[in-house]
Amino acid sequence: MDVGILVATTARTGDVAEIARAAEAAGYESLWIPEHPVIPVGFKTEVPGGGKLPEHYGRWVDPFVALTIAATATRRIKLGTGICLLPEREPLITAKTIATLDLYSGGRVILGVGAGWLREETEAMGANFGNRWKRLRETTEAMRVAWTEPEPSYNGELVRFPALRCEPKPLQKPYPPILLGAHGPKAIERVARTYDGWMPLVQNAEAFKRDVATLRKLASANGRNPDALQITAIVDPREDGPSVEELRAYKEAGASRVMVFSQKLGIAMADGAALDLVKRYALVVERARRV
């Protein structure tokens, strides 16, 4: 089983190149960096899970710039967004950015994407919160067209562009995998129809196993190969990381990758502890090799 780690990256996180090198040396399969372009002051939207939004969310760096730094410092580790808020981005510029990173990294990009939960942020970035899911789907479809066709065009309800040149193309063929980061029955339906995989926060392996079984059935019903879907379980490592037994349960439930992340870790990483935590949770990588 593969193990990835999500690093909440701010100006105080530390040297991204050093963190990426340490993650690769420790055997992590992937390094993930999240995105919130802005956090509006005094927003009224309820935070998922309740409580107060951690302060560091307002300090996150641009994930593609940070992942470019990580790419230049490494050779093997995959480079993921966890997650990229596509409805808040212009599709063609984003497609070019991703393709360029994939080209220069040697085909190591994985896109975790989502629609966003913070209405005030979505609106500040110029998008309509009510149709963000449609914009996410259309942006995903439009980028795939831009990555695979010599003269791509797309004519959606929210995203459209005429035939044009959009290069470079990604090194990965047909394109970097796009995984949906979302939860609940609607999210599972969306993955089954559109996305290359799923990356939910997972509380326990039993419920996760049921959800993955549902996803596989829906993917088959949509004429897709369920075995081709990439399934990532985002898990709270607590103090010692998931045990071999827990990792085995996630794998048996359908995950090919476990991603280490929690709000507690995010707060610590954002303020300078990322390198230490990457090294500390390397024990999860060792355990995963026995699964």
C-alpha positions as CSV (number, residue, x, y, z in Angstrom):
1,M,0.0,0.0,0.0
2,D,1.2,3.5,-0.8
3,V,1.4,6.3,1.8
4,G,1.1,10.0,1.1
5,I,1.4,13.0,3.4
6,L,-0.5,16.3,3.2
7,V,1.5,19.3,4.2
8,A,-0.3,22.6,5.1
9,T,2.2,24.9,3.5
10,T,2.6,28.6,4.6
11,A,5.5,31.0,4.8
12,R,6.3,29.5,8.2
13,T,6.1,25.8,7.2
14,G,9.8,25.7,6.3
15,D,11.9,24.8,3.2
16,V,9.5,23.1,0.8
17,A,12.5,21.5,-1.1
18,E,13.9,20.1,2.1
19,I,10.5,18.8,3.2
20,A,10.0,17.1,-0.2
21,R,13.4,15.5,-0.2
22,A,12.8,14.2,3.3
23,A,9.5,12.7,2.3
24,E,11.0,11.0,-0.8
25,A,13.9,9.7,1.2
26,A,11.5,8.3,3.8
27,G,9.6,6.4,1.1
28,Y,6.4,8.3,0.9
29,E,4.7,7.7,-2.4
30,S,3.2,11.2,-2.6
31,L,3.3,14.7,-1.2
32,W,0.1,16.7,-1.1
33,I,-0.4,20.5,-0.8
34,P,-3.8,22.0,-0.2
35,E,-5.4,25.2,-1.6
36,H,-7.5,28.1,-0.3
37,P,-6.7,31.1,-2.4
38,V,-8.3,33.5,0.1
39,I,-10.2,33.4,3.4
40,P,-12.7,36.3,3.6
41,V,-12.6,38.1,6.9
42,G,-15.7,37.6,9.1
43,F,-17.2,34.9,6.8
44,K,-20.6,33.4,8.0
45,T,-20.4,29.9,6.4
46,E,-20.4,27.1,8.9
47,V,-17.1,25.3,9.1
48,P,-17.4,21.6,8.1
49,G,-17.3,19.6,11.3
50,G,-18.1,22.7,13.4
51,G,-15.9,24.8,15.4
52,K,-13.6,27.6,14.3
53,L,-11.5,27.5,11.1
54,P,-7.8,27.1,12.0
55,E,-6.0,30.4,11.5
56,H,-3.4,29.0,9.1
57,Y,-6.0,28.4,6.4
58,G,-5.7,32.0,5.5
59,R,-1.9,31.7,5.0
60,W,-1.7,28.8,2.5
61,V,0.7,29.2,-0.4
62,D,-0.2,28.5,-4.1
63,P,-0.1,24.7,-4.4
64,F,1.3,24.6,-7.9
65,V,4.3,27.0,-7.1
66,A,5.0,24.9,-4.0
67,L,4.8,21.6,-5.9
68,T,7.1,23.0,-8.6
69,I,9.7,23.6,-5.9
70,A,9.1,20.1,-4.6
71,A,9.4,18.7,-8.2
72,T,12.8,20.3,-8.7
73,A,14.1,18.8,-5.4
74,T,13.0,15.2,-6.0
75,R,12.9,12.5,-8.6
76,R,10.3,10.0,-7.7
77,I,7.7,11.2,-5.2
78,K,4.3,12.0,-6.7
79,L,3.0,15.6,-6.4
80,G,-0.6,16.1,-5.4
81,T,-3.1,18.9,-4.7
82,G,-5.2,18.2,-1.7
83,I,-7.4,19.8,-2.8
84,C,-7.4,22.2,-5.7
85,L,-10.6,24.4,-5.8
86,L,-11.2,24.3,-9.6
87,P,-14.4,26.3,-9.6
88,E,-12.3,29.3,-8.3
89,R,-9.8,29.0,-11.2
90,E,-9.8,29.9,-14.9
91,P,-9.8,26.5,-16.7
92,L,-7.3,27.1,-19.5
93,I,-4.6,28.8,-17.4
94,T,-5.0,26.0,-14.9
95,A,-4.8,23.4,-17.5
96,K,-1.6,24.9,-18.8
97,T,-0.1,25.2,-15.3
98,I,-0.9,21.5,-14.5
99,A,0.4,20.3,-17.9
100,T,3.6,22.3,-17.4
101,L,4.2,20.9,-13.9
102,D,3.5,17.4,-15.2
103,L,6.0,17.8,-18.1
104,Y,8.8,19.2,-16.0
105,S,8.2,16.8,-13.1
106,G,8.4,13.7,-15.3
107,G,4.7,12.9,-15.1
108,R,4.3,12.9,-11.4
109,V,1.1,15.1,-10.9
110,I,-2.0,13.9,-9.2
111,L,-5.0,16.3,-8.9
112,G,-7.1,16.2,-5.9
113,V,-10.0,18.6,-6.7
114,G,-13.1,19.8,-4.9
115,A,-16.0,22.3,-5.3
116,G,-15.3,24.2,-2.1
117,W,-17.4,24.8,1.0
118,L,-16.8,28.4,1.8
119,R,-19.4,30.5,0.0
120,E,-17.7,33.8,0.7
121,E,-14.4,32.6,-0.8
122,T,-16.1,31.2,-3.9
123,E,-17.8,34.5,-4.5
124,A,-14.7,36.6,-3.8
125,M,-13.0,34.6,-6.5
126,G,-15.7,35.4,-9.0
127,A,-17.6,32.2,-9.1
128,N,-21.2,31.4,-8.2
129,F,-21.5,29.2,-5.1
130,G,-24.8,27.6,-6.2
131,N,-23.4,26.2,-9.4
132,R,-19.9,25.3,-8.2
133,W,-20.4,21.6,-8.7
134,K,-21.4,22.1,-12.3
135,R,-18.4,24.4,-12.8
136,L,-16.1,21.8,-11.2
137,R,-17.4,19.1,-13.6
138,E,-17.2,21.3,-16.7
139,T,-13.7,22.5,-15.7
140,T,-12.6,18.9,-15.3
141,E,-14.0,18.0,-18.7
142,A,-12.6,21.1,-20.4
143,M,-9.1,20.5,-19.0
144,R,-9.1,16.9,-20.3
145,V,-10.1,18.2,-23.7
146,A,-7.3,20.8,-23.6
147,W,-4.8,18.1,-22.6
148,T,-5.7,15.5,-25.2
149,E,-6.8,17.2,-28.4
150,P,-4.5,19.2,-30.8
151,E,-7.1,21.9,-31.3
152,P,-9.4,21.7,-28.3
153,S,-12.7,23.4,-27.8
154,Y,-15.4,23.1,-25.2
155,N,-18.9,24.4,-25.0
156,G,-20.4,23.9,-21.6
157,E,-23.0,26.0,-19.8
158,L,-20.4,27.7,-17.6
159,V,-17.1,26.9,-19.3
160,R,-16.6,27.4,-23.0
161,F,-13.8,28.3,-25.4
162,P,-13.4,28.0,-29.2
163,A,-10.9,25.8,-31.0
164,L,-7.4,26.8,-29.9
165,R,-3.8,25.7,-29.2
166,C,-3.2,24.8,-25.6
167,E,0.3,23.4,-25.0
168,P,2.3,21.8,-23.5
169,K,0.4,18.6,-23.1
170,P,0.9,16.6,-19.9
171,L,3.6,13.9,-19.9
172,Q,1.1,11.4,-18.4
173,K,-1.3,9.9,-20.9
174,P,-4.0,10.6,-21.4
175,Y,-3.7,13.1,-18.5
176,P,-2.9,13.3,-14.8
177,P,-5.5,11.5,-12.7
178,I,-8.2,13.7,-11.2
179,L,-9.5,12.6,-7.8
180,L,-12.6,14.1,-6.1
181,G,-12.2,15.2,-2.5
182,A,-15.7,15.1,-1.1
183,H,-18.0,13.1,1.1
184,G,-21.5,11.6,1.0
185,P,-23.8,9.8,-1.5
186,K,-23.7,12.7,-4.0
187,A,-19.9,12.7,-4.0
188,I,-19.8,8.9,-4.7
189,E,-22.2,9.4,-7.6
190,R,-20.0,12.2,-9.0
191,V,-16.9,10.1,-8.8
192,A,-18.7,7.2,-10.5
193,R,-19.7,9.4,-13.4
194,T,-16.8,11.8,-13.9
195,Y,-13.6,11.5,-11.9
196,D,-10.6,9.2,-11.9
197,G,-10.8,8.4,-8.2
198,W,-11.9,9.4,-4.8
199,M,-10.1,10.9,-1.7
200,P,-12.4,11.2,1.3
201,L,-11.6,11.8,4.9
202,V,-12.1,8.3,6.5
203,Q,-13.2,7.8,10.1
204,N,-13.3,4.0,10.1
205,A,-12.6,1.2,7.6
206,E,-16.0,-0.4,7.9
207,A,-18.0,2.6,6.7
208,F,-15.3,3.3,4.1
209,K,-15.6,-0.3,2.8
210,R,-19.4,0.1,2.3
211,D,-18.9,3.4,0.4
212,V,-16.2,2.0,-1.9
213,A,-18.5,-1.0,-2.7
214,T,-21.3,1.5,-3.6
215,L,-18.8,3.5,-5.7
216,R,-17.7,0.4,-7.6
217,K,-21.3,-0.6,-8.4
218,L,-22.2,2.9,-9.6
219,A,-19.0,3.0,-11.7
220,S,-20.0,-0.2,-13.4
221,A,-23.5,1.0,-14.0
222,N,-22.0,4.1,-15.7
223,G,-20.0,1.9,-18.1
224,R,-16.7,2.5,-16.3
225,N,-14.1,0.1,-15.0
226,P,-14.2,0.3,-11.2
227,D,-10.7,-1.3,-11.0
228,A,-9.3,1.8,-12.7
229,L,-10.4,4.2,-10.0
230,Q,-7.8,5.4,-7.6
231,I,-9.0,5.3,-4.0
232,T,-7.2,7.3,-1.4
233,A,-8.2,7.2,2.3
234,I,-7.3,10.4,4.2
235,V,-6.7,9.2,7.8
236,D,-5.8,10.9,11.1
237,P,-2.5,9.3,12.2
238,R,-3.0,10.2,15.8
239,E,0.2,9.9,17.9
240,D,1.7,6.7,16.3
241,G,0.1,6.4,12.9
242,P,-2.3,3.7,11.7
243,S,-1.2,0.2,12.7
244,V,-0.5,-2.6,10.2
245,E,-3.9,-4.0,11.0
246,E,-5.6,-0.7,10.3
247,L,-3.7,-0.2,7.0
248,R,-4.6,-3.7,6.0
249,A,-8.3,-2.9,6.7
250,Y,-8.1,0.2,4.5
251,K,-6.5,-1.8,1.7
252,E,-9.1,-4.5,2.0
253,A,-11.8,-1.8,1.9
254,G,-10.5,-0.7,-1.4
255,A,-7.8,2.0,-0.8
256,S,-4.6,1.8,-2.8
257,R,-3.2,4.8,-0.9
258,V,-3.5,6.2,2.7
259,M,-2.8,9.9,3.1
260,V,-1.7,11.1,6.5
261,F,-3.5,14.3,7.7
262,S,-5.4,15.8,10.6
263,Q,-6.2,19.3,11.7
264,K,-3.8,18.9,14.6
265,L,-1.0,18.0,12.2
266,G,-2.0,20.9,9.8
267,I,-1.7,23.5,12.6
268,A,1.8,22.2,13.5
269,M,3.0,21.9,9.9
270,A,1.8,25.4,9.1
271,D,4.0,26.8,11.8
272,G,7.2,25.0,11.2
273,A,6.9,21.4,12.3
274,A,6.4,19.8,8.8
275,L,9.9,18.4,8.5
276,D,9.8,16.7,11.9
277,L,6.3,15.3,11.3
278,V,7.3,13.9,7.8
279,K,10.2,12.1,9.5
280,R,8.0,11.0,12.5
281,Y,5.3,9.4,10.4
282,A,7.8,7.6,8.2
283,L,6.9,4.6,10.4
284,V,3.6,4.4,8.6
285,V,5.5,3.9,5.4
286,E,7.4,1.0,7.0
287,R,4.2,-0.6,8.2
288,A,2.5,-0.2,4.8
289,R,5.3,-2.3,3.2
290,R,4.1,-5.2,5.3
291,V,0.5,-4.9,4.1
